[in-house]
């Protein structure tokens, strides 16, 4: 069950149990929809501003603290998000959603022991019947915190069964715990980033695809022999994501970089074909603007 479904169910129950509070509960549903709309438009700061206004009158509402924490997480303000999840788990310790999100933030802060504790708390209060997918994801995350290599071995199974959200969460955790001290570890990290990119593509999260390949371009030069191949693929995949985002001029630069990195790559003909297509689109756009 998603955050908004969880909160709407709780609010609907409140309306049935307490008729005197029906107006308050009805208004709360409207507020939830406002927050949902802002988040859907990726207007996370506006969602946070609205939640802060609501929390001034409802400071003991765990759901709004959790939503604020989730919105702060989207802005990568992890320390502030953690404070919100501390509040939501304190006010509503039996609500599994907040424990899972708290664990996610702790992973991002590299506080892995505490993250593991939060995930275990989630499992202690979550219902496998109501949220079988969430329970499976968290169990997988806990495993990934201890064995990122095993996760890569399970990659095909996760992707073939279309468990993309589960795969994404597990790839994130594995990348957080994996050191980058040796060439072998860097190679494993690149493989995990590429796998994460594939899951993001399936979910059409193109900005996240860019993050994956930017990470590979950052750490990959340590792969002395394999780097030309990795570099060409990274620039190529980055260009494809930029095309999906209609950022054609940036995509064109990436195609050029891909060819420069490895002119004889197996996919060089695809790069050249895509480059010509992007160049044609840019010329059409400029012509329309004249």
Backbone torsions as a table, in degrees:
resi	resn	phi	psi	omega
1	UNK	NA	130.3	179.6
2	UNK	-73.5	168.8	-177.4
3	UNK	-58.0	-47.7	-175.3
4	UNK	-69.0	-38.2	177.0
5	UNK	-61.6	-42.7	179.4
6	UNK	-60.3	-46.8	-177.7
7	UNK	-69.8	-38.7	179.4
8	UNK	-66.3	-36.8	177.6
9	UNK	-63.8	-44.3	179.2
10	UNK	-63.3	-41.8	-179.5
11	UNK	-68.3	-40.3	177.5
12	UNK	-62.8	-38.8	177.3
13	UNK	-63.9	-37.8	178.3
14	UNK	-63.3	-38.6	179.8
15	UNK	-65.0	-36.4	-178.6
16	UNK	-74.6	-38.4	-175.8
17	UNK	-75.2	-37.8	-172.3
18	UNK	-125.7	93.2	-178.1
19	UNK	-63.5	-30.9	-179.7
20	UNK	-63.7	-26.8	-179.6
21	UNK	-97.4	15.5	-173.7
22	UNK	-61.2	-40.7	-179.5
23	UNK	-64.8	-43.1	179.0
24	UNK	-61.1	-43.8	-179.9
25	UNK	-66.2	-38.1	178.8
26	UNK	-63.3	-43.6	177.6
27	UNK	-63.5	-35.7	179.9
28	UNK	-64.1	-40.1	176.7
29	UNK	-61.5	-39.3	177.8
30	UNK	-63.8	-40.8	179.0
31	UNK	-63.5	-41.8	178.2
32	UNK	-60.0	-41.4	179.6
33	UNK	-65.9	-37.3	176.4
34	UNK	-61.4	-46.2	-179.5
35	UNK	-64.2	-43.0	178.8
36	UNK	-58.6	-44.6	-179.4
37	UNK	-60.6	-43.1	179.5
38	UNK	-65.4	-41.0	179.5
39	UNK	-67.7	-38.1	178.1
40	UNK	-62.1	-30.2	177.9
41	UNK	-88.6	6.1	-178.4
42	UNK	62.1	26.1	176.9
43	UNK	-93.5	66.6	-170.9
44	UNK	-67.7	-37.0	179.9
45	UNK	-66.4	-37.8	177.2
46	UNK	-66.4	-37.3	176.3
47	UNK	-62.4	-41.7	178.8
48	UNK	-63.5	-43.6	179.1
49	UNK	-60.1	-42.0	178.7
50	UNK	-66.0	-42.3	-179.9
51	UNK	-64.7	-37.9	177.9
52	UNK	-64.5	-37.9	176.8
53	UNK	-63.7	-43.6	179.6
54	UNK	-65.5	-41.1	-176.4
55	UNK	-67.3	-21.7	176.5
56	UNK	-63.3	-31.5	178.4
57	UNK	-98.4	-16.5	179.5
58	UNK	-132.8	65.3	-174.3
59	UNK	-69.8	-13.7	-179.2
60	UNK	-101.9	15.3	-179.2
61	UNK	-89.4	105.5	-177.1
62	UNK	-61.4	-35.6	-177.9
63	UNK	-62.0	-42.8	-179.6
64	UNK	-70.2	-34.6	174.5
65	UNK	-62.9	-41.0	179.3
66	UNK	-64.9	-41.3	178.0
67	UNK	-65.3	-38.0	176.6
68	UNK	-63.8	-42.9	178.1
69	UNK	-61.6	-41.1	178.9
70	UNK	-64.3	-39.5	179.4
71	UNK	-68.7	-38.9	176.8
72	UNK	-64.7	-35.0	177.6
73	UNK	-61.8	-40.2	179.0
74	UNK	-61.2	-29.1	178.2
75	UNK	-90.8	6.4	-179.6
76	UNK	61.4	28.1	174.6
77	UNK	-94.9	73.0	-167.1
78	UNK	-69.0	-38.4	-179.2
79	UNK	-65.1	-42.7	177.7
80	UNK	-66.5	-38.2	178.6
81	UNK	-63.3	-40.9	-179.7
82	UNK	-60.4	-40.7	178.1
83	UNK	-58.9	-38.8	178.8
84	UNK	-67.2	-42.0	-179.7
85	UNK	-70.9	-30.7	173.3
86	UNK	-60.1	-41.0	-179.7
87	UNK	-68.4	-45.5	-176.2
88	UNK	-67.6	-39.5	178.8
89	UNK	-70.8	-29.2	176.7
90	UNK	-70.2	-42.4	-178.3
91	UNK	-75.2	-31.5	-176.1
92	UNK	-139.2	70.8	-174.1
93	UNK	-66.6	-15.9	180.0
94	UNK	-90.8	-0.4	178.8
95	UNK	-89.6	109.2	-173.4
96	UNK	-64.8	-31.6	-175.0
97	UNK	-53.8	-42.8	-174.0
98	UNK	-70.3	-33.4	177.2
99	UNK	-65.7	-40.7	179.4
100	UNK	-64.8	-44.5	-179.5
101	UNK	-68.6	-35.1	175.1
102	UNK	-62.3	-42.3	177.1
103	UNK	-60.4	-42.1	179.1
104	UNK	-59.3	-44.1	-179.2
105	UNK	-66.4	-40.2	179.0
106	UNK	-64.2	-34.7	174.5
107	UNK	-62.8	-44.5	179.7
108	UNK	-62.7	-29.5	177.2
109	UNK	-87.2	3.0	-179.6
110	UNK	62.4	28.4	175.2
111	UNK	-101.3	74.1	-164.6
112	UNK	-72.2	-36.5	178.4
113	UNK	-62.8	-45.2	178.4
114	UNK	-65.7	-35.8	177.2
115	UNK	-61.6	-44.9	177.9
116	UNK	-59.1	-40.5	178.7
117	UNK	-63.7	-41.3	179.7
118	UNK	-65.2	-42.4	178.8
119	UNK	-64.1	-39.2	178.0
120	UNK	-64.9	-37.2	176.9
121	UNK	-64.5	-39.1	175.1
122	UNK	-56.7	-48.0	-178.0
123	UNK	-64.2	-27.7	-179.0
124	UNK	-74.8	-22.0	-177.9
125	UNK	-114.1	-13.1	-178.5
126	UNK	-77.1	149.9	178.0
127	UNK	-102.6	115.7	178.7
128	UNK	-58.9	-28.7	179.4
129	UNK	-70.3	-40.2	-177.2
130	UNK	-83.0	-29.2	-174.8
131	UNK	-141.6	61.9	-177.8
132	UNK	-61.1	-39.8	-179.2
133	UNK	-65.6	-43.6	179.2
134	UNK	-62.3	-41.9	178.5
135	UNK	-63.3	-41.7	178.9
136	UNK	-64.1	-41.1	179.0
137	UNK	-61.3	-48.0	-176.5
138	UNK	-66.4	-39.8	176.6
139	UNK	-61.7	-39.8	177.6
140	UNK	-66.0	-39.6	178.7
141	UNK	-61.5	-45.2	179.6
142	UNK	-59.4	-40.5	177.7
143	UNK	-65.6	-39.4	-177.7
144	UNK	-68.0	-28.3	178.3
145	UNK	-63.9	-23.0	-176.1
146	UNK	-107.6	-20.5	-174.2
147	UNK	-149.1	78.1	-179.2
148	UNK	-64.5	-28.3	180.0
149	UNK	-66.3	-41.7	178.8
150	UNK	-60.9	-37.4	179.1
151	UNK	-60.0	-43.0	-179.9
152	UNK	-63.2	-34.0	177.8
153	UNK	-67.5	-29.0	-179.2
154	UNK	-89.5	-0.9	-173.6
155	UNK	-55.1	-48.2	-175.9
156	UNK	-59.6	-41.1	179.9
157	UNK	-63.5	-42.9	179.8
158	UNK	-63.4	-42.4	-177.1
159	UNK	-74.0	-38.6	-178.7
160	UNK	-66.6	-30.9	179.0
161	UNK	-91.2	7.9	176.4
162	UNK	59.7	33.0	176.7
163	UNK	-90.6	63.0	-170.7
164	UNK	-69.1	-42.0	179.4
165	UNK	-64.7	-41.0	178.0
166	UNK	-63.4	-44.5	178.9
167	UNK	-60.9	-43.5	-177.6
168	UNK	-61.3	-46.3	179.5
169	UNK	-61.6	-40.6	-178.0
170	UNK	-72.2	-38.1	176.9
171	UNK	-62.9	-41.1	179.3
172	UNK	-57.8	-47.5	-177.5
173	UNK	-66.2	-42.5	179.8
174	UNK	-61.1	-40.3	179.7
175	UNK	-67.8	-29.8	178.5
176	UNK	-68.2	-36.5	-172.9
177	UNK	-93.7	-15.4	-174.7
178	UNK	-76.9	121.7	175.6
179	UNK	-73.3	163.2	-178.8
180	UNK	-124.9	46.7	-174.2
181	UNK	-90.6	-22.1	-177.4
182	UNK	-126.1	163.9	178.6
183	UNK	-63.3	-35.4	178.5
184	UNK	-63.5	-41.8	179.3
185	UNK	-67.0	-38.2	177.2
186	UNK	-64.7	-41.2	177.4
187	UNK	-61.3	-41.5	177.6
188	UNK	-64.5	-41.5	178.7
189	UNK	-62.5	-40.9	177.8
190	UNK	-63.0	-41.1	178.5
191	UNK	-63.9	-39.6	178.1
192	UNK	-66.6	-41.4	177.8
193	UNK	-62.7	-41.2	179.2
194	UNK	-64.7	-39.8	178.2
195	UNK	-67.4	-39.6	177.1
196	UNK	-62.7	-40.4	178.1
197	UNK	-59.2	-40.6	179.9
198	UNK	-62.3	-42.2	177.7
199	UNK	-63.9	-40.3	178.2
200	UNK	-63.3	-39.1	178.3
201	UNK	-61.5	-43.7	180.0
202	UNK	-61.4	-31.8	179.7
203	UNK	-92.6	1.7	178.9
204	UNK	59.3	38.2	176.8
205	UNK	-98.0	78.5	-169.9
206	UNK	-70.1	-34.5	177.0
207	UNK	-63.4	-37.8	178.6
208	UNK	-70.1	-31.9	174.3
209	UNK	-59.8	-43.4	178.8
210	UNK	-60.6	-40.9	179.3
211	UNK	-59.4	-42.9	-179.4
212	UNK	-59.5	-49.3	-176.0
213	UNK	-76.2	-27.7	172.8
214	UNK	-64.1	-37.6	177.9
215	UNK	-63.8	-42.4	178.7
216	UNK	-63.7	-41.0	178.1
217	UNK	-65.5	-26.7	179.4
218	UNK	-76.3	-46.8	-172.4
219	UNK	-96.8	-20.9	-170.9
220	UNK	-62.4	-31.0	-178.4
221	UNK	-55.7	-16.4	175.6
222	UNK	-67.5	-17.4	178.2
223	UNK	-86.0	82.3	-168.3
224	UNK	-55.7	-52.9	-175.9
225	UNK	-77.8	-38.0	-173.7
226	UNK	-88.4	-7.2	-171.1
227	UNK	-62.6	-41.8	179.3
228	UNK	-55.5	-39.5	178.0
229	UNK	-68.1	-48.4	179.0
230	UNK	-59.7	-43.4	-177.6
231	UNK	-61.9	-44.3	-179.9
232	UNK	-62.4	-44.2	178.9
233	UNK	-63.6	-43.4	-177.2
234	UNK	-61.3	-47.3	179.4
235	UNK	-65.1	-37.7	178.9
236	UNK	-63.4	-49.3	-178.8
237	UNK	-66.1	-35.6	176.8
238	UNK	-64.5	-41.3	178.5
239	UNK	-61.6	-42.3	179.9
240	UNK	-61.8	-41.7	178.1
241	UNK	-64.8	-40.3	178.1
242	UNK	-63.8	-35.8	175.1
243	UNK	-61.6	-43.4	179.2
244	UNK	-61.8	-29.6	178.2
245	UNK	-88.6	3.7	179.7
246	UNK	61.5	33.7	176.7
247	UNK	-106.0	69.9	-167.6
248	UNK	-68.1	-36.6	-178.1
249	UNK	-67.4	-38.2	175.2
250	UNK	-66.4	-38.8	178.9
251	UNK	-61.1	-40.6	-179.6
252	UNK	-59.9	-43.2	178.2
253	UNK	-61.5	-40.9	-179.5
254	UNK	-66.3	-38.7	176.5
255	UNK	-62.6	-41.0	177.4
256	UNK	-62.1	-42.4	179.1
257	UNK	-64.3	-36.9	179.2
258	UNK	-63.5	-42.8	179.1
259	UNK	-68.6	-37.2	179.0
260	UNK	-67.0	-37.4	-178.0
261	UNK	-65.6	-37.3	-178.3
262	UNK	-157.3	83.6	-175.2
263	UNK	-60.5	-24.6	-177.0
264	UNK	-101.9	18.3	-179.4
265	UNK	-60.9	151.7	-179.6
266	UNK	-57.6	-32.6	-177.2
267	UNK	-95.8	15.8	-176.3
268	UNK	-60.8	-37.6	-179.8
269	UNK	-65.6	-37.7	176.6
270	UNK	-64.7	-40.2	178.5
271	UNK	-61.0	-46.5	-178.2
272	UNK	-64.1	-42.2	179.0
273	UNK	-62.4	-45.1	179.5
274	UNK	-65.6	-37.5	179.2
275	UNK	-61.6	-44.5	179.4
276	UNK	-63.5	-37.7	178.7
277	UNK	-65.0	-43.1	178.6
278	UNK	-66.1	-42.3	179.9
279	UNK	-61.4	-40.0	177.6
280	UNK	-63.9	-40.9	179.0
281	UNK	-64.1	-39.0	178.9
282	UNK	-65.1	-41.4	180.0
283	UNK	-64.6	-39.8	177.3
284	UNK	-63.3	-43.8	179.5
285	UNK	-61.0	-42.9	-179.5
286	UNK	-68.8	-35.2	178.2
287	UNK	-66.7	-39.0	178.4
288	UNK	-65.2	-26.5	-176.6
289	UNK	-83.0	-10.6	-176.9
290	UNK	-79.4	NA	NA
